[in-house]
């Protein structure tokens, strides 16, 4: 029996990484957000913001990385594996910036299904841009809307995570699996 694959998603700056960190500290298997890894790798190769300079290449790298994470989650012996974002996130961001959605991207989302998806709403009180997060809060709200629409388009029933302290948000997720 494979592990339940649980996605935690939301627009930029909604607290995903903090919740993932909390879950990991409590012994849960958590697979990290890979867009930062892709961005940092591109910087090593002289490309400051791959997402801005070549969005399709960036999206391809994310798609492949998230497919690897999906299969990695299947291999875990633990009953639950948390993923910081899922495959539909790639399509949501592509839709947000107006890129065409290649058929193989949509097929990947149809073929690699998650067991549950938790959506973190935009939360202005905690939002902070950083070196990899360049979006304004208004853009983060728009991205949230694309995420919601994209996941629902693939048949997911999203579970909205309420605003609260990090450990209480993690508890909410654990109590709703």
C-alpha positions as CSV (number, residue, x, y, z in Angstrom):
1,X,0.0,0.0,0.0
2,X,1.4,3.4,-0.9
3,X,1.3,6.5,1.2
4,X,-1.4,9.1,1.1
5,X,-0.1,12.0,-0.9
6,X,-1.2,15.2,0.7
7,X,-0.6,18.5,-1.0
8,X,-0.3,21.8,0.8
9,X,-0.7,24.6,-1.7
10,X,-1.5,28.3,-1.8
11,X,-0.2,31.5,-3.3
12,X,3.1,32.9,-2.4
13,X,3.6,33.9,1.2
14,X,0.7,32.0,2.7
15,X,2.7,30.0,5.3
16,X,3.2,26.7,3.4
17,X,6.9,26.4,4.2
18,X,6.3,27.1,7.8
19,X,3.6,24.5,8.1
20,X,5.7,21.9,6.2
21,X,8.6,22.7,8.6
22,X,6.3,22.2,11.6
23,X,5.0,18.9,10.2
24,X,8.6,17.7,9.5
25,X,9.7,18.7,13.0
26,X,7.0,16.4,14.4
27,X,8.2,13.4,12.4
28,X,6.1,13.6,9.3
29,X,7.5,12.9,5.8
30,X,7.5,16.2,3.9
31,X,8.8,16.9,0.4
32,X,9.9,20.5,-0.1
33,X,8.8,23.1,-2.7
34,X,11.1,22.7,-5.6
35,X,10.8,26.1,-7.4
36,X,13.4,27.6,-5.1
37,X,15.8,24.8,-6.0
38,X,15.1,25.4,-9.7
39,X,15.6,29.2,-9.2
40,X,18.8,28.8,-7.3
41,X,20.2,26.3,-9.8
42,X,19.4,28.7,-12.7
43,X,21.3,31.5,-10.7
44,X,24.3,29.3,-10.6
45,X,24.1,29.2,-14.4
46,X,23.8,33.0,-14.6
47,X,20.0,33.3,-15.0
48,X,18.7,35.6,-12.2
49,X,15.0,34.7,-12.5
50,X,14.4,31.7,-14.8
51,X,10.6,32.0,-14.2
52,X,10.7,35.5,-15.7
53,X,13.3,34.9,-18.4
54,X,12.1,31.5,-19.7
55,X,8.8,30.6,-18.1
56,X,8.3,27.5,-20.2
57,X,11.7,26.0,-19.3
58,X,11.1,26.9,-15.7
59,X,7.6,25.2,-15.9
60,X,9.1,22.1,-17.6
61,X,11.7,21.8,-14.8
62,X,9.0,22.1,-12.1
63,X,6.8,19.5,-13.9
64,X,9.6,17.0,-14.0
65,X,10.6,17.7,-10.4
66,X,7.1,17.4,-9.1
67,X,6.6,14.1,-11.0
68,X,9.8,12.8,-9.3
69,X,8.3,13.9,-5.9
70,X,5.1,12.1,-6.7
71,X,6.9,8.9,-7.3
72,X,9.1,9.5,-4.3
73,X,6.0,9.8,-2.2
74,X,4.7,6.4,-3.5
75,X,7.9,4.8,-2.2
76,X,7.6,5.9,1.4
77,X,6.6,3.4,4.0
78,X,4.9,6.0,6.2
79,X,1.2,6.3,5.8
80,X,1.2,10.0,4.9
81,X,3.6,12.1,2.8
82,X,3.1,15.9,2.6
83,X,4.1,17.7,-0.5
84,X,4.8,21.5,-0.7
85,X,2.8,22.1,-3.9
86,X,1.6,19.6,-6.5
87,X,1.6,19.2,-10.3
88,X,-1.5,21.4,-10.8
89,X,0.4,24.3,-9.3
90,X,2.6,24.4,-12.4
91,X,-0.5,24.8,-14.7
92,X,-2.0,27.4,-12.3
93,X,1.1,29.6,-12.5
94,X,1.3,29.1,-16.3
95,X,-2.3,30.2,-16.6
96,X,-1.6,33.2,-14.4
97,X,1.2,34.5,-16.6
98,X,-0.8,33.6,-19.8
99,X,1.4,30.8,-21.1
100,X,-0.2,28.1,-23.2
101,X,-0.8,24.8,-21.4
102,X,0.9,22.0,-23.4
103,X,-1.1,18.8,-23.5
104,X,1.6,16.8,-21.6
105,X,1.3,19.1,-18.7
106,X,-2.5,18.5,-18.4
107,X,-2.0,14.7,-18.9
108,X,0.6,14.7,-16.1
109,X,-2.0,16.2,-13.7
110,X,-4.6,13.7,-14.8
111,X,-2.2,10.7,-14.4
112,X,-0.7,11.7,-11.0
113,X,-3.5,12.2,-8.5
114,X,-3.1,13.3,-4.9
115,X,-5.2,12.0,-2.1
116,X,-6.0,15.4,-0.5
117,X,-5.3,19.0,-1.2
118,X,-5.1,21.7,1.5
119,X,-5.3,25.3,0.2
120,X,-3.9,28.2,2.2
121,X,-5.6,31.5,1.5
122,X,-3.8,34.8,0.9
123,X,-2.9,36.4,4.3
124,X,-1.6,39.9,4.1
125,X,-0.5,40.0,7.7
126,X,2.2,37.4,7.1
127,X,3.0,38.1,3.5
128,X,6.7,39.1,2.9
129,X,8.5,39.2,-0.4
130,X,12.1,37.8,-0.5
131,X,14.8,37.0,-3.1
132,X,12.8,34.2,-4.7
133,X,9.3,35.6,-4.1
134,X,8.9,38.8,-6.2
135,X,5.1,39.0,-6.4
136,X,3.1,41.7,-4.7
137,X,0.3,40.7,-2.3
138,X,-2.3,41.6,-5.0
139,X,-0.5,39.2,-7.4
140,X,-0.4,36.5,-4.7
141,X,-4.2,36.9,-4.4
142,X,-4.6,36.4,-8.1
143,X,-2.3,33.3,-8.1
144,X,-4.5,31.9,-5.3
145,X,-7.5,32.2,-7.5
146,X,-5.7,30.4,-10.3
147,X,-4.6,27.6,-8.0
148,X,-8.2,27.1,-6.7
149,X,-9.6,27.1,-10.2
150,X,-6.9,24.7,-11.5
151,X,-7.2,22.1,-8.7
152,X,-11.0,22.2,-8.9
153,X,-10.7,21.7,-12.7
154,X,-8.9,18.5,-12.1
155,X,-11.6,17.3,-9.7
156,X,-10.1,18.1,-6.3
157,X,-12.2,19.1,-3.4
158,X,-10.0,21.7,-1.7
159,X,-9.8,22.0,2.1
160,X,-9.2,25.6,3.1
161,X,-6.8,26.0,6.0
162,X,-7.9,28.8,8.4
163,X,-5.6,31.6,9.5
164,X,-4.0,30.7,12.8
165,X,-0.7,30.0,14.5
166,X,1.6,27.6,12.5
167,X,1.2,24.7,14.9
168,X,-2.6,25.1,14.9
169,X,-2.7,25.2,11.1
170,X,-0.6,22.0,11.0
171,X,-3.0,20.4,13.6
172,X,-6.0,21.4,11.4
173,X,-4.4,19.6,8.4
174,X,-3.6,16.5,10.4
175,X,-7.2,16.4,11.8
176,X,-8.6,16.6,8.3
177,X,-6.7,13.8,6.6
